[in-house]
């Protein structure tokens, strides 16, 4: 009988070394291709955002291939830094359960995800430290004191913030903790869903920093939006976060297969559903809090609520994309939102009608993450335009004279 401890910190040093080595390549690439401390900072933020998005996709792949328990302990694999050292334990577990959660392939998928997460964590720590150093140099420059090597190349009058990088470091540490709980709590649905939401939050934080650096570099301010449109943007973002949480709940409870028809479900517009059981949050996978197997009607409720919410979110994003497409400064965001909404519709239908194919399921998660990034980008590139005041220009940090700015909803006046 396998008595492997759930937490075994023996391989932690080797995992940290692996993460540092994975982060070293991108860091050297950024250093060589960008001159100036602040430009390197911006490039590193964008690259970290890109790699975090890739890690989110691979996390979905890990979950959807049932590889989340490929190594049943944390942070290593049977107390080893890689499945190579754990090959005998994996072989024994696979022999006992050939279709079980532990196989050589699943172990590698799980450990590659952990290596990637360690590398991204290392990049985020470096990003925070580099921001702290750049901020110190900026203060010295503003005081008229000669700064050390690595002159600032961004607008020195716009202060760099160390708050977001610091919060991001704390957040990624929490993500690591939830990753550990995902394994040690045996894919507890609430923990897995929170782990997904944590990944979305991490993407949003990195996006905020990337947009801020770009705004400083180009010397532009966010586009002014009327109260109605700006409020609609915030509300649409909140709806998307809720929908991603519902989507994570569907995926972690394997409720996609509860409805394999569209637009009906089980030949009904309102199938039999058990909402109380389906949305009982604190329970084990496939069980109620009383350790009784959940009913199929509970899975149906989980699936159908996500589907109904999808109609509202799709409509809200479509309307927002149409409005943003009329605003020159936010037209790219509007087009990205429209394209990603169509991708989500296509992959969502593919999951239902094709029986949850892996490619469509991974793309569906990726589309949701991309929508979150684009909405964050839009929020950062816009602001409330004071009633009766001219909106700020996208090209300068100074307000334009009245009559040359944008109207209350961002349209040309």
C-alpha positions as a printed Julia matrix, in Angstrom:
413×3 Matrix{Float64}:
   0.0    0.0     0.0
   1.36   3.41   -0.97
   2.13   5.51    2.11
   3.72   8.42    0.25
   3.32  11.64    2.26
   1.15  14.29    0.62
   3.81  16.94    1.27
   7.43  15.98    0.69
   9.81  18.95    0.5
  12.84  16.82   -0.34
  12.98  17.92   -4.02
  12.16  21.59   -3.34
  15.72  22.81   -4.0
  15.88  21.03   -7.35
  12.5   22.48   -8.34
  13.66  25.97   -7.45
  16.8   25.42   -9.53
  14.66  24.17  -12.44
  12.43  27.25  -12.2
  15.44  29.57  -12.08
  16.95  27.93  -15.15
  13.64  28.21  -17.03
  13.43  31.9   -16.12
  17.06  32.57  -17.05
  16.49  32.17  -20.79
  13.71  34.79  -21.05
  15.66  37.15  -18.77
  18.77  36.98  -20.96
  16.65  37.47  -24.08
  15.0   40.57  -22.58
  18.36  41.95  -21.47
  19.94  41.61  -24.92
  17.02  42.98  -26.96
  16.13  46.03  -24.85
  18.25  49.0   -23.82
  17.44  50.96  -20.68
  16.17  49.7   -17.34
  12.55  50.78  -17.79
  12.19  49.4   -21.31
  13.55  46.11  -20.07
  10.99  46.28  -17.28
   8.15  46.74  -19.75
   9.4   43.95  -22.01
   9.8   41.59  -19.05
   6.24  42.32  -17.92
   4.82  41.58  -21.37
   6.84  38.38  -21.68
   5.79  37.22  -18.2
   2.17  37.9   -19.14
   2.57  35.81  -22.3
   4.2   32.91  -20.44
   1.57  33.05  -17.7
  -1.14  32.81  -20.35
   0.64  29.77  -21.81
   0.84  28.25  -18.33
  -2.9   28.8   -17.87
  -3.56  26.9   -21.11
  -1.27  24.09  -20.01
  -3.03  24.03  -16.64
  -6.31  23.48  -18.49
  -4.66  20.71  -20.49
  -3.42  19.14  -17.24
  -6.9   19.2   -15.74
  -8.71  18.01  -18.86
  -6.36  15.05  -19.37
  -6.93  13.98  -15.75
  -3.25  14.57  -15.01
  -3.79  16.65  -11.9
  -2.96  13.67   -9.68
  -0.27  12.27  -11.98
   2.09  12.83   -9.04
   0.06  12.3    -5.83
   2.36  14.38   -3.61
   3.67  17.94   -3.7
   5.92  19.62   -4.82
   7.79  16.68   -6.37
   6.76  13.27   -7.63
   6.96  10.53   -5.02
   9.6   12.61   -3.27
  11.66  13.08   -6.45
  12.33  16.15   -8.56
  11.1   14.42  -11.75
   9.15  11.34  -12.85
  12.47   9.74  -13.81
  13.4    9.21  -10.19
   9.84   8.12   -9.41
   9.52   5.66  -12.3
   9.3    2.56  -10.07
   6.57   4.08   -7.88
   4.67   5.26  -10.94
   4.97   1.83  -12.57
   3.63   0.17   -9.42
   0.67   2.58   -9.23
  -0.05   2.14  -12.93
   0.08  -1.65  -12.61
  -2.41  -1.52   -9.75
  -4.73   0.84  -11.66
  -3.97   0.9   -15.41
  -6.63   3.57  -16.02
  -6.08   5.34  -12.72
  -4.81   8.88  -12.07
  -1.12   7.9   -11.94
   0.62   6.95  -15.19
   3.99   7.86  -16.64
   2.41  10.24  -19.18
   0.2   11.97  -16.6
   3.11  12.32  -14.2
   5.15  14.13  -16.83
   2.24  16.43  -17.71
   1.76  17.31  -14.04
   5.45  17.92  -13.38
   5.94  20.02  -16.53
   3.09  22.21  -15.29
   4.87  22.57  -11.94
   8.18  23.4   -13.61
   6.46  26.07  -15.69
   4.73  27.51  -12.62
   8.06  27.7   -10.8
   9.63  29.49  -13.77
   6.78  32.03  -13.97
   7.05  32.57  -10.23
  10.77  33.28  -10.59
  10.08  35.83  -13.35
   7.47  37.58  -11.2
   9.92  37.83   -8.28
  12.59  39.26  -10.62
  10.0   41.69  -12.0
   9.21  42.96   -8.5
  12.89  43.37   -7.6
  13.66  45.09  -10.92
  10.76  47.5   -10.38
  12.05  48.32   -6.91
  15.53  49.07   -8.29
  14.11  51.12  -11.2
  11.94  53.13   -8.81
  14.95  53.92   -6.64
  16.91  55.12   -9.67
  13.98  57.23  -10.75
  13.83  58.94   -7.36
  17.55  59.66   -7.48
  17.16  61.12  -10.97
  14.27  63.36   -9.91
  16.32  64.63   -6.98
  19.12  65.55   -9.33
  21.43  62.84   -7.96
  23.3   60.85  -10.62
  21.72  57.4   -10.82
  23.7   54.23  -11.09
  23.93  52.19  -14.28
  20.77  51.57  -16.3
  19.29  54.97  -17.05
  15.54  55.28  -17.23
  14.11  55.44  -20.73
  10.49  56.03  -19.76
   8.88  59.34  -18.83
  10.64  60.14  -15.56
   7.84  62.45  -14.4
   5.42  59.5   -14.13
   6.39  57.52  -11.02
   6.82  53.78  -11.27
   4.65  51.89   -8.8
   6.06  49.05   -6.73
   2.65  48.19   -5.32
   1.35  46.08   -8.22
   4.55  44.0    -8.53
   4.53  43.37   -4.77
   0.87  42.29   -4.83
   1.64  40.04   -7.8
   4.4   38.27   -5.84
   1.99  37.61   -2.97
  -0.66  36.45   -5.44
   1.64  33.99   -7.22
   2.64  32.52   -3.83
  -1.06  32.0    -3.07
  -1.43  30.35   -6.48
   1.33  27.94   -5.53
  -0.5   27.14   -2.3
  -3.73  26.46   -4.18
  -1.78  24.3    -6.63
  -0.54  22.23   -3.71
  -4.07  21.95   -2.27
  -5.39  20.86   -5.67
  -3.18  17.79   -5.42
  -3.3   17.05   -1.71
  -7.07  17.57   -1.47
  -7.61  15.24   -4.45
  -9.1   17.71   -6.95
 -11.54  19.29   -4.51
 -13.86  21.2    -6.91
 -13.84  24.47   -4.93
 -10.04  24.47   -4.71
  -9.59  23.72   -8.41
 -12.04  26.47   -9.36
 -10.26  28.97   -7.09
  -6.96  27.92   -8.65
  -8.38  28.79  -12.09
  -9.68  32.14  -10.84
  -6.27  32.8    -9.31
  -4.66  32.29  -12.71
  -7.1   34.77  -14.26
  -6.32  37.27  -11.5
  -2.6   36.85  -12.11
  -3.07  37.57  -15.82
  -5.07  40.69  -14.98
  -2.39  42.0   -12.6
   0.37  41.53  -15.16
  -1.8   43.19  -17.83
  -2.32  46.24  -15.61
   1.44  46.63  -15.19
   2.18  46.11  -18.9
  -0.39  48.72  -19.96
   0.84  51.18  -17.35
   4.44  50.93  -18.55
   3.31  51.42  -22.15
   1.29  54.49  -21.2
   4.3   56.0   -19.44
   6.55  55.19  -22.37
   4.23  56.77  -24.95
   3.16  59.67  -22.73
  -0.55  59.13  -23.16
  -3.5   59.07  -20.81
  -6.52  56.73  -20.85
  -9.45  57.58  -23.11
 -12.35  59.28  -21.4
 -15.63  57.36  -21.5
 -19.1   58.44  -20.53
 -20.48  57.11  -17.27
 -22.88  54.7   -18.98
 -20.27  53.08  -21.2
 -17.6   52.93  -18.5
 -20.08  51.4   -16.04
 -21.1   48.9   -18.7
 -17.45  47.96  -19.17
 -17.03  47.33  -15.44
 -20.29  45.35  -15.28
 -19.28  43.22  -18.29
 -15.95  42.44  -16.63
 -17.74  41.38  -13.45
 -20.11  39.18  -15.48
 -17.15  37.54  -17.22
 -15.44  36.75  -13.9
 -18.66  35.13  -12.66
 -18.97  33.17  -15.9
 -15.37  31.95  -15.65
 -16.1   30.76  -12.1
 -19.18  28.92  -13.38
 -17.14  27.46  -16.24
 -14.52  26.25  -13.8
 -17.28  24.68  -11.7
 -18.61  22.9   -14.79
 -15.18  21.59  -15.73
 -14.09  20.5   -12.25
 -17.37  18.65  -11.72
 -17.22  17.09  -15.22
 -20.68  18.5   -15.92
 -20.13  19.26  -19.62
 -21.54  15.88  -20.63
 -24.77  16.52  -18.71
 -26.17  18.32  -21.77
 -25.08  17.13  -25.21
 -27.72  19.07  -27.15
 -28.15  22.69  -28.13
 -30.15  24.81  -27.59
 -32.17  22.29  -25.59
 -30.8   19.98  -22.92
 -31.98  16.39  -22.58
 -34.79  17.16  -25.07
 -36.12  19.88  -22.79
 -35.86  23.65  -22.47
 -35.89  23.24  -18.68
 -34.54  19.78  -17.73
 -34.75  18.28  -14.26
 -32.17  20.06  -12.1
 -31.02  19.94   -8.49
 -29.59  23.39   -7.81
 -29.03  22.95   -4.07
 -26.88  19.87   -4.55
 -25.13  21.1    -7.67
 -24.01  24.36   -6.08
 -23.06  22.97   -2.7
 -19.56  24.43   -2.71
 -17.62  22.68    0.06
 -17.67  19.0    -0.9
 -15.51  16.32   -2.48
 -15.59  15.6    -6.21
 -18.75  13.67   -7.14
 -20.04  13.65   -3.56
 -22.29  15.75   -1.35
 -21.11  17.08    1.98
 -22.77  14.0     3.51
 -20.52  11.78    1.35
 -23.45  10.68   -0.82
 -22.92  10.56   -4.62
 -24.44  13.64   -6.25
 -27.39  13.18   -8.59
 -27.15  13.58  -12.35
 -29.71  16.37  -12.0
 -27.07  18.26  -10.01
 -24.62  18.07  -12.93
 -27.41  19.23  -15.22
 -28.02  22.26  -13.0
 -24.31  23.14  -13.04
 -24.15  22.91  -16.83
 -27.4   24.73  -17.55
 -26.68  27.7   -15.28
 -23.36  28.18  -17.08
 -25.16  27.99  -20.44
 -27.83  30.51  -19.44
 -25.2   32.91  -18.1
 -23.29  32.52  -21.4
 -26.21  34.12  -23.27
 -26.04  37.19  -21.03
 -22.24  37.46  -21.2
 -22.18  37.01  -24.98
 -24.77  39.75  -25.4
 -22.94  42.11  -23.04
 -19.58  41.57  -24.73
 -21.15  41.95  -28.17
 -22.77  45.26  -27.22
 -19.56  46.48  -25.59
 -17.49  45.51  -28.64
 -19.88  47.41  -30.91
 -19.65  50.54  -28.76
 -15.85  50.38  -28.44
 -15.44  49.9   -32.18
 -16.88  53.41  -32.63
 -14.1   54.92  -30.48
 -10.78  55.29  -32.37
  -8.63  54.91  -29.27
 -10.38  51.7   -28.16
 -11.17  50.16  -31.54
  -8.51  47.39  -31.23
 -10.0   46.26  -27.94
 -13.48  46.21  -29.44
 -12.34  44.01  -32.31
 -10.48  41.65  -29.99
 -13.59  41.3   -27.81
 -15.78  40.53  -30.84
 -13.37  37.9   -32.18
 -12.85  36.22  -28.82
 -16.6   36.17  -28.12
 -17.14  34.32  -31.41
 -14.31  31.91  -30.5
 -15.99  31.21  -27.16
 -19.31  30.57  -28.9
 -17.69  28.14  -31.34
 -15.68  26.23  -28.73
 -18.61  26.15  -26.3
 -20.84  24.62  -28.97
 -18.02  22.24  -29.88
 -17.77  21.04  -26.3
 -21.5   20.28  -26.2
 -22.14  18.88  -29.66
 -18.85  16.98  -30.09
 -18.72  15.44  -26.63
 -16.09  17.67  -24.98
 -13.09  17.25  -27.33
  -9.78  18.18  -25.74
  -8.81  20.86  -28.27
 -12.13  22.69  -27.94
 -12.05  22.47  -24.15
  -8.51  23.91  -23.9
  -9.36  26.66  -26.39
 -12.49  27.49  -24.41
 -10.41  28.07  -21.29
  -7.87  30.05  -23.31
 -10.61  32.2   -24.82
 -12.0   33.01  -21.39
  -8.53  33.96  -20.14
  -7.93  36.11  -23.23
 -11.27  37.89  -22.73
 -10.26  38.68  -19.15
  -6.96  40.13  -20.37
  -8.6   42.25  -23.08
 -11.22  43.6   -20.67
  -8.46  44.46  -18.19
  -6.57  46.15  -21.02
  -9.7   48.14  -21.89
 -10.26  49.17  -18.27
  -6.67  50.4   -18.03
  -6.93  52.32  -21.32
 -10.13  54.12  -20.31
 -11.44  56.28  -17.52
 -14.6   58.1   -16.47
 -14.87  61.38  -18.36
 -16.09  64.09  -15.94
 -19.47  65.45  -16.94
 -19.08  68.64  -18.9
 -15.29  68.28  -19.18
 -13.31  67.35  -22.26
 -11.83  63.86  -22.29
  -8.13  63.25  -22.29
  -6.39  62.61  -25.55
  -4.8   59.22  -26.24
  -1.73  60.97  -27.58
  -0.76  63.17  -24.65
  -0.94  63.31  -20.89
  -2.36  66.86  -21.13
  -6.08  67.51  -21.78
  -6.97  68.82  -25.2
  -8.7   72.18  -25.57
 -12.46  72.0   -25.47
 -13.9   70.92  -28.83
 -10.86  68.88  -29.85
 -11.32  66.0   -27.42
 -13.79  63.16  -27.27
 -17.43  63.29  -26.44
 -18.95  61.88  -23.23
 -18.92  58.31  -24.6
 -15.51  58.58  -26.18
 -16.79  59.41  -29.68
 -15.18  62.29  -31.52
 -16.77  65.55  -30.48
